[in-house]
Amino acid sequence: SLKVECQMRKRKGPLTMSVLFQALMNEQVVIELRNESLIRGIIEYTDRDLNFMLKDAEYFPHRRGSQHFPEIFIPGRNIRYIQLPENIDVKKVLRSHEEKLQAAKQQYRRGTKQAKKETELDKK
């Protein structure tokens, strides 16, 4: 855990919970809202403010039935708790996410260098 945290901190910007939830894209979570309602759905999008877009979501209002939504947006300020799936290995998920970010960064650098070379050739 500490090793993953240290590696994550080397990147620009702080290590936040949002990094974990971004790594859990397409995983099902249960979100408890401040009004004691629950929403279970699959993470489609999240940002650093912990706003979530869930797909295939089931909304359970406090002490009432349930309602299904194909998509639902949840502002971070309304969230009390987020329950992760029990089968998730957080260390493994964070390592995998970090590897994907590094690969994307390297691909971007290669693309930038290639574009720069092409621009220089065009100028000649």
N, C-alpha and C positions, 0 to 999 in steps of 0.2 A: 504494500500500500504506500509506504513512504517513498519507495523508489519510483513508483508511478507518479506520485505527487511531485517529486523533485524534477522528473523529466518534463512533466506538464508545465511546471513553473518556468522552465527555460524559455518557453515560448513567450512572445510579447503578450502582455495582459495577464491579469490574475487568474488563478485557478478558481473557477466558480462551479456551482451546482449546474449551471446551464450547460457546461461542457459534458457532464454526465448525461443529461437529458438529450442533448444533441446526438450523443453516441447511441442512445436508445431509440433512435428513429425507427418506426415500424414495429415497436414492441408495445404490448398492452400494459397500461398502468391504470391504477384507480386513484382519482384525485378527490380529496375531501375539501369541500368549499367552506368558507367561513360561516355560511348559514347552515352548516351541518348536512347539506346535500352531498351526494356522491355522484361522480361521473366515471364510468369505466369506458375506455376506448384505446385506440391505437394512435401513438404519437405520429402525427403527420408533419408538424412543424413546432419548433420552440425557439425562443430567442433569449438574449442575455437577461431580459427582465422577467423571465419565466412565464411569458404569455404562451399559451399552448393552443394548437389546433389539433383536435382529435378527430379521427374518422371512425365510422362504425361505432358510434358512441351510445351508451345507455345512461340516461340521466335518472337518478333516484332522488326525488325531492324528499326532504325530511318528513318521515312518517306518512308517506303516500306511495302510490304505485310507481311505475317507471315509464319512461318515454324514450323512444329510439330516435337518434339523429344521424343522418349520413355523415355530417360534419358539425362540429361545434367549436366555437372559439371561447377560450377561458382566459380572462385577464389575470396576470400574475398576482395582482393585489387582492383577488378574491380567493386565493388558494391558501388553505391551512396546512394540509399534508399531501404528500404524494407517495403512494405505496408502489414499490417496485415489484416485479414478478419474483417469486421465490427462487426460480431457477437461474437467475442472473448472477454471474460472477463479475462483480463490479471492476475488479482489477483487470480481468481479461477484456472486458468491454472497453475500458479506458485505454489499454495498450493498443487494441485493434483500431480504435478511433484515432489515436495519435499516429499510428502507422499510415492510416489513410490520409491524414492531414499532411504528413511528411511527403508522401508519394505525390499528392496533388501539388504541393509546393515545388517539388523537383520538376514536375511536368510543366508547371507554369514558368519556371526559370528557363527550362529548355525551349519552351515556346517563345519566350521573350528574347532569348539569345538568337533563335532562328529568325524571328521577325526583324531583329536588328541587323543581322547579316543580309537579309533580303533587301532591306531598305538601303543599306550601304551599296549593294550591288546595283540597285536601281539608279542610284545617284551617279554611278560611273558611266 
